[in-house]
């Protein structure tokens, strides 16, 4: 009887040991999934360059739209004058708005990105020249609207068209300055524009 009891105890002990070994092997074989690598954040200089390029494209488009129709037949027909006013006003305000947005983007340059300082200062000056030319157009259009007679309105609309041509020239100079600044950039400035997806192909 003692031998039978001892044999049963041995079998039970072996079973416990086998179960423990099996559990240990299973735990060892199950691997903990490795954490996903944290993506490298985009440098602030590249984000800034991308925003500048987005706004540059808008300036280029708005200046081009202004230049497409600057040959108006100024007559004494009040409705024709009103139509010219609407067309010119929409176009020049579009240029002014896009120039403002680009200027805001330029001024948003990261404080530690000193490589962009000269470019920002130069383009801010060119932007101001464009805005000043746009102001001349709207000033003449406003004068035409408030003119007490058609003759006065015709004269002011004529001056507005002349001013619009000057604004187009200023806008073209602005576009060229931006294009030159981005395409001839060197060092860290070039690296920022090269790395920004928005700057490819503009």
C-alpha positions as CSV (number, residue, x, y, z in Angstrom):
1,X,0.0,0.0,0.0
2,X,2.9,2.3,0.9
3,X,4.5,1.6,-2.5
4,X,1.3,2.4,-4.4
5,X,0.9,5.7,-2.5
6,X,4.5,6.6,-3.2
7,X,4.1,5.8,-6.9
8,X,1.0,7.9,-7.1
9,X,2.8,10.8,-5.4
10,X,5.6,10.5,-7.9
11,X,3.2,10.6,-10.8
12,X,1.5,13.7,-9.4
13,X,4.9,15.4,-8.9
14,X,6.0,14.7,-12.4
15,X,2.7,16.0,-13.7
16,X,3.2,19.3,-11.8
17,X,6.7,19.7,-13.0
18,X,5.7,19.1,-16.7
19,X,2.9,21.6,-16.4
20,X,5.3,24.2,-14.9
21,X,7.8,23.6,-17.6
22,X,5.1,24.0,-20.3
23,X,3.9,27.3,-18.8
24,X,7.4,28.6,-18.6
25,X,8.2,27.7,-22.2
26,X,4.9,29.3,-23.4
27,X,5.7,32.5,-21.5
28,X,9.2,32.6,-23.0
29,X,8.0,32.0,-26.5
30,X,5.4,34.8,-26.4
31,X,7.2,38.0,-27.4
32,X,6.1,41.5,-26.4
33,X,5.4,43.6,-29.5
34,X,8.0,46.3,-30.0
35,X,6.8,49.9,-29.8
36,X,6.3,51.8,-33.0
37,X,9.1,54.3,-33.7
38,X,8.1,57.9,-33.0
39,X,8.1,59.9,-36.3
40,X,10.7,62.7,-36.4
41,X,8.9,66.1,-36.1
42,X,9.1,68.4,-39.1
43,X,11.5,71.3,-38.4
44,X,9.9,74.7,-37.9
45,X,12.0,76.1,-40.6
46,X,10.6,73.6,-43.1
47,X,7.0,74.3,-42.0
48,X,7.6,78.1,-42.4
49,X,9.2,77.6,-45.9
50,X,6.1,75.5,-47.0
51,X,3.7,78.2,-45.9
52,X,5.7,80.9,-47.7
53,X,5.5,78.8,-50.9
54,X,1.8,78.3,-50.6
55,X,1.2,82.1,-50.2
56,X,3.7,82.8,-53.0
57,X,1.6,80.7,-55.4
58,X,-1.5,82.8,-54.5
59,X,0.4,86.0,-55.1
60,X,1.6,84.7,-58.5
61,X,-2.0,83.8,-59.5
62,X,-3.6,87.0,-58.3
63,X,-1.0,89.2,-60.1
64,X,-1.5,87.1,-63.3
65,X,-5.3,87.6,-63.1
66,X,-4.8,91.4,-62.8
67,X,-2.6,91.5,-65.8
68,X,-5.0,89.6,-68.0
69,X,-7.4,92.5,-68.5
70,X,-6.0,96.0,-68.3
71,X,-7.2,97.2,-71.7
72,X,-10.5,98.9,-70.9
73,X,-12.5,101.1,-73.3
74,X,-13.4,104.0,-71.0
75,X,-16.6,105.6,-72.1
76,X,-19.1,108.0,-70.6
77,X,-21.5,105.2,-70.1
78,X,-22.1,105.0,-66.3
79,X,-22.9,101.3,-66.3
80,X,-19.7,100.6,-68.3
81,X,-17.7,102.6,-65.7
82,X,-19.3,100.7,-62.9
83,X,-18.3,97.4,-64.6
84,X,-14.7,98.5,-64.9
85,X,-14.8,99.6,-61.3
86,X,-16.0,96.2,-60.1
87,X,-13.5,94.2,-62.2
88,X,-10.5,96.3,-61.3
89,X,-11.5,96.4,-57.6
90,X,-11.9,92.7,-57.3
91,X,-8.5,92.1,-59.0
92,X,-6.5,94.6,-57.1
93,X,-8.0,93.5,-53.8
94,X,-7.1,89.9,-54.6
95,X,-3.5,91.0,-55.1
96,X,-3.5,93.0,-51.9
97,X,-5.0,90.1,-49.9
98,X,-2.5,87.6,-51.2
99,X,0.3,90.0,-50.5
100,X,-0.9,90.4,-47.0
101,X,-1.0,86.7,-46.4
102,X,2.4,86.2,-47.8
103,X,3.7,89.0,-45.6
104,X,2.2,87.4,-42.6
105,X,3.8,84.1,-43.6
106,X,7.2,85.8,-43.9
107,X,6.9,87.5,-40.5
108,X,6.1,84.1,-39.0
109,X,9.7,83.0,-39.5
110,X,11.0,81.0,-36.5
111,X,13.1,83.2,-34.2
112,X,16.1,80.9,-34.3
113,X,16.1,80.7,-38.2
114,X,18.4,83.6,-38.7
115,X,19.3,82.4,-42.2
116,X,16.0,83.7,-43.4
117,X,16.3,87.2,-42.0
118,X,17.7,88.9,-45.1
119,X,15.1,87.3,-47.3
120,X,12.3,88.3,-45.1
121,X,13.4,91.9,-44.9
122,X,13.9,92.2,-48.7
123,X,10.5,90.6,-49.6
124,X,8.7,92.6,-46.9
125,X,9.9,95.8,-48.6
126,X,8.8,94.6,-52.1
127,X,5.4,93.6,-50.7
128,X,5.0,97.1,-49.3
129,X,5.7,98.6,-52.7
130,X,3.1,96.4,-54.3
131,X,0.5,97.3,-51.6
132,X,1.3,101.0,-52.2
133,X,0.6,100.6,-55.9
134,X,-2.6,98.8,-55.2
135,X,-3.6,101.7,-52.9
136,X,-3.3,104.1,-55.8
137,X,-5.8,102.0,-57.8
138,X,-8.4,101.9,-55.1
139,X,-8.0,105.6,-54.4
140,X,-8.9,106.5,-58.0
141,X,-11.7,104.0,-58.0
142,X,-13.2,105.5,-54.9
143,X,-12.8,109.0,-56.4
144,X,-14.7,107.8,-59.5
145,X,-17.5,106.4,-57.4
146,X,-17.9,109.7,-55.5
147,X,-17.5,111.9,-58.5
148,X,-20.4,114.3,-58.9
149,X,-20.6,113.9,-62.7
150,X,-19.7,111.4,-65.4
151,X,-16.8,113.5,-66.7
152,X,-15.1,113.4,-63.3
153,X,-15.8,109.6,-63.0
154,X,-14.3,109.0,-66.5
155,X,-11.1,110.8,-65.6
156,X,-10.7,108.9,-62.3
157,X,-11.4,105.5,-63.9
158,X,-8.8,106.3,-66.5
159,X,-6.3,107.1,-63.8
160,X,-7.3,103.9,-62.0
161,X,-6.4,101.9,-65.1
162,X,-3.0,103.6,-65.4
163,X,-2.4,102.9,-61.7
164,X,-3.5,99.3,-62.2
165,X,-0.8,98.8,-64.8
166,X,1.7,100.2,-62.4
167,X,0.4,97.8,-59.7
168,X,0.8,94.9,-62.1
169,X,4.4,95.9,-62.8
170,X,5.0,96.1,-59.0
171,X,3.3,92.8,-58.5
172,X,5.5,91.2,-61.2
173,X,8.6,92.6,-59.5
174,X,7.3,91.1,-56.2
175,X,6.7,87.7,-57.8
176,X,10.2,87.8,-59.4
177,X,11.8,88.7,-56.1
178,X,10.1,85.8,-54.3
179,X,11.1,83.4,-57.1
180,X,14.7,84.6,-57.0
181,X,14.9,84.4,-53.2
182,X,13.6,80.9,-53.1
183,X,15.5,79.5,-56.1
184,X,18.9,81.1,-55.2
185,X,18.7,80.3,-51.5
186,X,21.8,78.7,-50.0
187,X,22.7,76.8,-46.8
188,X,20.0,76.2,-44.2
189,X,17.6,78.4,-46.1
190,X,17.9,76.2,-49.3
191,X,17.6,73.1,-47.2
192,X,14.3,74.4,-45.7
193,X,12.8,75.2,-49.1
194,X,14.1,71.9,-50.6
195,X,12.5,69.9,-47.8
196,X,9.1,71.6,-47.9
197,X,6.7,69.6,-50.2
198,X,4.7,72.8,-51.0
199,X,7.8,74.3,-52.6
200,X,8.3,71.6,-55.2
201,X,7.6,72.7,-58.7
202,X,6.4,76.2,-58.0
